[in-house]
Amino acid sequence: MRNILRCIGIVCLISTLTGCFSSTAPEEVVLVDKKEEVPMVVSEQIHELLRYLTNRDGYLKDSVLLTEYSLMQEFYEKNGYHPVWSEADLWKPAGDSLFFMISQAKSYGLFPTDYHHSLLLEIRNKIILDSVSRKNAALWARADLLLTDACWKMAHHLKYGHLNRDSITIRKDSAFSNEEKLNLLGALHRNGQVQTMLNRMEPKHKGYQDLKKGLAAFLAKANFQPVESIQYPASDSMAFIQQVGKKLKAMGFLDSSWVAGDDSLVFAKAVKKYQASKGIVTTGFVAQLTVASLNTTDWDYFKTIALNLDRYRQLPDTMPETYLWVNLPAYQLEVMDYDTVALQSKIIIGTPKTPTPVLNSSITNFITYPQWTVPYSIIFKEMLPKIRKDIQYLAKENLMVVDRYDSVIAPETIDWNKVNKNSFPYLLRQRQGDDNSLGVMKFNFRNKYSVYLHDTNARGLFSKDNRALSHGCVRVQKWEDLSHFLVRNNEIRYHPDTIRALIQRQEKKTISDFPQVPIYIRYITATGADGDIRFFPDIYEEDKRLKERYFSSKSNNP
């Protein structure tokens, strides 16, 4: 007897040191013949499985991680380790509903692979198709924990998206608290209203809802299979046109009966329509940008849509009643007033080398006939070499030189070859007037980038399709309409004729006695309208960077 006890003690010591008992995977097949005994055995299996996950830091398998295993332990322990998503040997409606949402995750701009879809599908097929598997308590236990993990993760993604909180994230909360997760699962356990409760997590922002509607139409015709790329430049022009035509037909931009050599105007019209849908200059000619777009797969377009839905998820649940929405890739400003577009205007934004920053702020004032003080970055990078070459450049650009006391300095008294960025005790200011780079009006809002909205003396540039042309500030085509909107509730003092009179007199005046209006400068490369999606160029390659960071490992395989 003593020897037996000694052996048991040695075995226990070895077990403690190696952890082999605690880390041994639970049985994958635990059959229960009596239906009424299934719930009890499933509870035992859930308990055992949670103990195993705790000792494995949440890894069910090497490639399957349940990140919230500690919280699961807390929830299931309080609930006697009873399953949430099944009862006896049947799925609850809640389990069916959640699995359906996981299967349809793409319709929310999400990825089924994030929610154990393939593993859950395998388990469900076994249970539904095989009467023996329905008796397997271990299988039901695994399914329950996988669904719980998927539920929490999907709820988080629906509300907050994949993107990390950053300087422009407006919402105060950026993640579910453990208490919220437990409350959600408890409510689903009681009422089973999975789709209703998870859908409540989604943003109510109109831009989000419009894009999601467009996503439904996109998915209905999307082809996620690998496609043949078009080579550019092409050695065989006729074969090239055939390839382009084939893709345009597949996307519905060209009639299926069209063949290469038919009416070239019909082909050009189809190309223009395609270019317009992708935010490409509508030339009707197929060149590098158009080919690159045609070679972009539907899977990549889906990632673009998913990314932009996540950008909307960074917004608060409720937006202000009135605000300015500046979408950089669309070259467009909108004034939203009680869910109505009160004003829409073309804009000019920063070049890829001098990008306009995304930000949140509020319009504090606007100035008629403003004076432009040239930023030092522009002075040293662009102007100084031109001044050294020809001092008349200053006069041509209507620029004056002032010292730190705001005294005007004659430019010919300065040795321009000796001044540099380490020794430049001057400012360059552009005299106010119609030829001032800021035009006749400037709109100020606090920000660390020293950017603002303004008119321009080069208004013909608004006719261009590509309007990434500025040093970072935003030029507004309908600047006068914007000024009238800001003072719309104070027309006794600032009647439209009053502002026009200031401009006619070329009078500099700062107007600030109006309620500050929030302004959101954003980078949205896909928008929805009338059930369709409009894509815009990734001007600053922000999409490319974020896709590589967040979506590079995402697979199209379910």
Phi, psi and omega in degrees: 000319180297321180294322179298314179297321178298319179296318178298318179298319179295316179299317180296320179296315178299319180298319181294317183290321185267338182069020187292327178292314186288334183261357178290129183297137176299159179301140179270345177231113175228095186277138179235117184285321184270123184302322183291343180269350183302310182304318181295316182289323176299319178299317178298319181291322177297316178302313181295320182292321178294323176297319179295316180297322179299319180283348181246017180055034174093359182275114174283318171224175181300330183252004182239110182246130174252098191292333185260037185296326179293318179291324175300317179302317180296315183293308186293326178298316179295333183256022175065024180060024177287144178293149180267324194253358179219164179215122187057239180245038179225149172287140169285157175306326179297320178296317177297317183296317180294317179298321177298317180296321177296317179298327182259024186302328180300330181290349175255006185075026180244174186243117182307329181296339178289346190236033174058035188300312185296321180290318178294321178298318179298315180296315182296319179298319179296313184292320183285322187266342187238116183295330178292319180295332178294341178268359185273099183297328180295324180291318178296321180296315179299316180300320183296314181291323178296317179293321178297314178299317180296321181299310180297318182291319179294319178300318178298313182293323179296325184268319188246343182077191182266337189287141177289153176298135178222192188294341181255000177292117186275324186295140183287326177266148180225005178197153176292137170281160178301324179297318179295321179295316179295319179295319179299311182294322178297318179295319179294324178296326182276314188254342176069010183274068188297304186296319180298313184288322179288324178296333177294341180287340186286152177296151176261000182302133183302320180300321178295312183297320179295318180292322179294322176297318177296326179299323179300316178292323179298313182294330181297333182239006183289145176241108184267010176277155177302141181236158181286133180275147176270130179274135178218133358289158185255143178278332181245105186295322181292318178296324178297314179297322178298317180296316180296314180301322180298317181290320179295325176295314182299330181265001175085012180270345183225137181299141183296339181278349183290139176231153180303132183105344175288187183314115181291334179293323177296318179297313181297322179296319178295319178298316179299318180297318178295314181301318179297322181292338182253006179074022179264147178306127187275082180268333186085355178256142181264106179236199191303311183296319180294318179296317179301321178293316179297330180277352177287126185281162176297330178295321178289321176298322178298318178297324176297316178297314180301318180297318181287327173298321177295326177296321176293329180291347176280349180280159178290164180298329179232126178272161177300160179295324181227133178196162175260132179242114181250114178256109187297307182298333179274354183052049186216141173245136175232140171257116180263129181223106182055053177064015177241140176282103182279335182203140177225134184215145170292151177225163172242133186238180182292152176289167175302332178280334179230067188292147171287129183283150169279141184194170173236134177198198177216139176293121183259328180194169169223155187235130173273143182047064181284163176250133184265120170265119187290126175300146181301326180300321179285322179303309188281327182279326189241315191275317185303316177300324180287324178294317178299326180285322181205110183295342178291350177304322181299314180293320181297325181266009178060038182258141174238153181257129178232152177267188185290345177266008179070023176271138180285132181249134177293122186299331182288349178274357182256136174274095187293342179281343181264337180282147178206184185293342177269347180214088181213085185278035185226168169235148172252124180236142178262127182299142181291152181150180184295336181264010175289141183299335178275358184070218184249007179206142180226136180248122184258144171211143184293132175192157184277358184261355182059041176251163182199173173265147178197165171286183177212155175269004178240065188289343178294342181291344179292344179280349180283151175282316177269110185242033171271083194229352188263180177273003179138331177286166183252118177270134187245125181292317183261054181296324181292316178299322179296319179296319179296322180296318184298326182253020186300332181269008180224049186288344176295317180272322184237064173295148178312324179294331179294314180294319179297323179295321177300318181289319179297325178278356183055043183264130177278124180210135176263124181246118185226355184274067173213156179300132179298139182248124179300144176231132179238114176263120187231167181237085183249115185259002176213125179231154179254146176201129178055038177077010180237171181238134174251125178260144179239153183299145176278072191305315184259009180058031176290321178300314181302316181294314183288324177297318179296326182283318188254331190242002186297329182270356182289137181248147176283342178289132184295000000 
